[in-house]
Amino acid sequence: MTSKKSRLSMLDSLAAAGAPVSSPAPATPMMSSNRALRSARDAVDSHRVWDLEPHQIEDTRVHDRLDPNDIHDLRDAIEANGQTVPILVRRHPSEADRYLLVYGRRRLEAIRASDKVTKVRALVATLDDDAAVRAQISENMARRDLSFIEKALFAQELVENGFGNQSQVAEVLTVTKSSVSMAIAIAEAVGPDLIRAIGPAQGIGRPRWDALAKAIAASGTSQEGLIAIAQKEYDDFTMRAVNGTAEAEPADPSVLAFEAVFSAAGAAPAPQKPAKPAKARTLSQPLTVDGLRSATLRRTAKGVSLELPGGGFADWLEAEAQTLIEELHARWQSRGEE
């Protein structure tokens, strides 16, 4: 029984598997509530954690990150402390002693790049293609460290690779279909080659990527030229790091690459329309769902507020507030184009 609890605890910690093993993320109860990861956990062989040869494992998944080769720090941590969190694999459907990666790419690549660590610690699950993709998606969404454009490119590739239509992808990503549609439209407009040249650009959200897509379309700037600009930013950042002059700059050169491309494409913030004078009196408007009152919208001289009774929906809204406000703001900005 102790061994089984230990294995389940290890699986629970896979939600934070993207962090280097030298600084593990705090444990979360995510596994107990996430169906895809819970299914993956239940499908794991109950015997033990396996020590596999790296060459036994194939990675045929849709890529969900723009910088999968950024594994040097993780390699050093594993060499110093060992691989504390196993990866998750499933058996190859037609080849004996071969496995397909479900998630844990960075740990796998770190060990492949190591001269000191020769075995990969892995949990082996019995999953079909659909369940494996859902587990991969859920693990990444649980970590919440993918940037907007990585998620957009991931959704686009899922649709193009036949995982499902936009509605099905939205269901698995636990977002709305409209947000998936807008994200894919931006990824298509910017182009996968330029996106990969820029990189993940953490902190750059949908409004600025959307502005870049529109600027490229309006200016007719060539993709090749913008890709060269992005690559030059990486080269310059590397040179400054080598020369010891990059201390005051952001740690993420992809943000610099985005800003350079943004500037070269002639992108500029959309002019803000003057705000209407706030009404002096308070207006209260009940909001209903299926005929039942579920919230109250209040408008005062200071602004607008939304009041919800406590409960599961309020908790969900609090967790998703940033994504929802960005989506609503984008819809507000595009209302004149519809």
N, C-alpha and C positions, 0 to 999 in steps of 0.2 A: 504493500500500500504506500509506503514512504517513497519507493522508487517511482511509482505512478504519479504521486503528487509532485515530485521533483520534475518529471518530464512535462507535466501540465504547466508548472510554473515557468519552465524554460520557454514553452510555447507562448505563454502570456507575455514574456519579455520580448518576443519578436516584434512587438509593436514599436519598440525603440531600437530596432536592430540597425538602423542607419547610423547610429552614433558610434564613434570609435570605442573599442572595448575598454580603453583606459578611463573613459568618462561616461559610464552607462547612464541612460536616461532613467528617471524614476519609474517604478512599476505603475501600471495603470490597470483598471478593471475592464479595459476595452474588450478583451477576448471573450468575456462572459456575455457581452451584449451584441457582438458583431457576428451575424449569421455566417458570413463567408469564412471568416477566420475560425469560428467555432467548428464549422464543418471540416476545415483543414485539420484542426486539432484532433477532432474525433477520428479522422481517417489515418492518423499517424500509427505506424506499427507500434505495438505496445512493448516490444522487447527492449530496445536500447537506442542510444545515440550511436550512429555508425561513423567509423573513420573511413572516408572514401578517398581514392586517388582523384586529384583535380581533373585528370583527363577522362575520368568516367562520367563527368557531368557535362551535359550540353545546355547551352542557353539559347533557346529558340523563341523567347518571349518578345512581345512588343516592348520596345525600349521606353522607359518612363522617365529617364533622366537625360539631360543634355551634357553632363560631364561625368559619365560612368568611369572614366579613367583616373579620376581624382582619388587615388587609393593609397598614396604613399604614406600618409600619416597613419592610416588604418593598418597598413602592412607593418609599420614600425611598432604600433601598439600590440598587434597580435604576436609579433616576434618577442616582444618584451614580456607580455602577460599571458599569452596563450589565447585561443579562440574561445571566449567565454559564452558566446551565444551561437548555437548551431544554425546553419542555413536549413531551408526546407526544400526537399526535392521529391520527385515522384518517379516511379519506375518507368523506364522506356517501354512503350507499347510493343516493340518488336525485337529489341536487342537485349540479350541477357547481360547482367552486370553493367548496364548503362542506365543513366538517370537524366531526367530533365529538371532544370532549375525552376522552382516556383518563386522563391524570393531569397535574397541574400547575395545579389550579384557583387556588391562591393567587397564583401568578405571573401567570396570565391576568387575574385580577381586579385585581391591583396595576397592571398595564399599562393596563387599562381605566380605572382611576381616575387615571392620570397625564396631565398636560398636556404632558409633555416627551417621553415615549416613545410612539411611535405604532405600532410593529410588534412582533409577538410572534415570537420565534425558536422554531421548532417542528420536531420530527422527525415525519415522516408515515409511518404504518405501515398495512399491509393486515391488518386484524383483523376478525373477526365479533363479534357482541354478547357471546358467552360468553367469548371470549379477551380482549376488552377489560375485562370485569368482573374476570376473574381477574388481569389485569395490574394493575388498580387496587387490588385487595385485596392482592396480593403486595407492591406498592410501599409501601403503608401499613404492612403487617405488618413489612416490612424496616426501616422507620424506627422502629417500636415507640414512637411517641409518642402514639398514641390512648389515651385513658383507658378504664377499664372500661366506663363507661356509653355512651361513643361506640361501642365495639365491639359492645355489646349491642344498641344501637339500629340499628347497621349490619346486624348479623345478622338482626334482626327484619324490616327493610325488604327485605333480600335475599330472605327467604322469602316475604314478602307480595307482592313484585314478580315472583314466578315464577322466580327464578334457580335454585331447587332446594329440596329438602326440608332438614330440619335436618341430616341425615347428610351431604348433599352440601355444604351450607354449611360444616359442621365440617371436611370434608376440605380445602376451599379455604382456610379460615382456619387450617389445621393445628392444630386443637384437638380435644378429644373431643366427641362428640355430647352427652354429659351436661352439659358446660360450656356448650355453645350453648343447650341446653334451659333450663338454669337462668338464663342471662343473658337470654334472651327472656322467660321468666316474670317476671323482675324488671322488665324494661322495660315489659311489659304491665301489671303491677301498679302501678307508679309513674305510668305514662301518658306518652305522647310530649310533650304540651304542657308538663307540669311539668318533664320532663327538659330540654327546650329552654330553659325559663325559668331553670333552675338553671345549665345549661351543662356543660362537660366535667368540671369538678371533678377535675383531675389529682391523683392520690394517694389518692383515695377509692375503695377497692376493693369487691369484691363483697359481703363480709360487712356493711358499713355500708349499702350500697344495699339489700341484702336486709332489713336491720333497718328501714330507712325504709319499704319496701313493706309489711312486716307491721304497722308502727305506723299507717300510713295506713288499712289495712284494719280494724285493731282500734278505732281512734278514730273513724273515719267523718269525718275532717276533709275539708272540701270542697277539690276541686282548685283552684277559683277563688281561695280564700283563700290556699292555699299558693303559687300562682303570684304573687299580689300580694306576698307576703312576699319571695319570691325577687327580684322586680323592685325592691322597695324597697331590698334590699341593694345592688343594682347602682347605684341612684340615690344612695344614701348614700355608697357608695364613690367615685363620681364627684365628689360634692360635697367629700368629704374630700381627694381628690386636687387639686381646684381650689383649695381653701383651704390646701393644704400641710400637712395634718395626717395623712396616710396613710402616712408613711414607715415606721412600725413594723409595718404590716399586711402580710399576704401579698400577693404581686404578682397573684395570681389571685382576682378577686372571686367566681368561681363556687364556690370552696371556702367563702367566707363565706355565699353563698346556700344551699349545701347545709346548712351547720351551722344556719342560721336555720330552714330548712324542717324539718330533723331535730328541732330543739328544739320547734317549733310542733306537729309531729305527735305529740309525746309519746314519741318514740323514746328508748329507753334500752338500754344494753348488756345482753345476756342474762346472768343470774346464772351465775357459774361454779360448777360442781359441785366439791366438794372432791376433790382428787387422792388417788388410792389410794396407800398407802405403797409405796415402791419396794422391789422384792425385793433382798435382800442378795446373792444369788448371780447369776452371769452365765448367761444362757440363750442358746443359739445355735440358730437355726432356718434351715435351707437353703430357698431359694425356687427354684422351677423354672419354666421356660417350655418347653412341648412336651416335657416329660420330661427336659430338660437343666437342670442347676444353673446359674442365672444370677446369683444374689446370695445374700448371707447377712444375716439379720436378727439383731442382737445386743441383748439387754436386760440392763442392769446397774443398779446402784443409782443411777447418775447419769442414766439415760435409755435411749433407744432409738437405735440407729445402723443404717444400711444400708450394706453394703459390696458394691461391684460391681467386677468386673475392668475394666481400662482398655479403651477401644474406642469405637466410634461410639455405642452406646447410652448409655454413661456420659457422653459429651460432650453428648448430647441432653438427658439427665436434668439435668445441671448447668445447661444453658441454660434449661430449663423449670421449674426447681425452685420458683420463687416461685408460678407459676400452679398447679402441681400441689399444693403444700402448702395453698394457699387452697381449692382444690376439695376436697381430702380433709378439711380442717377444716370446710367447709360441710356435707359429707356426714355428718361426725361430729355436728355440731350438729343436723341434721335427722333423725337416726336414729329419734328417738322419734315423729316425725310419720308415718312410713311404715307 
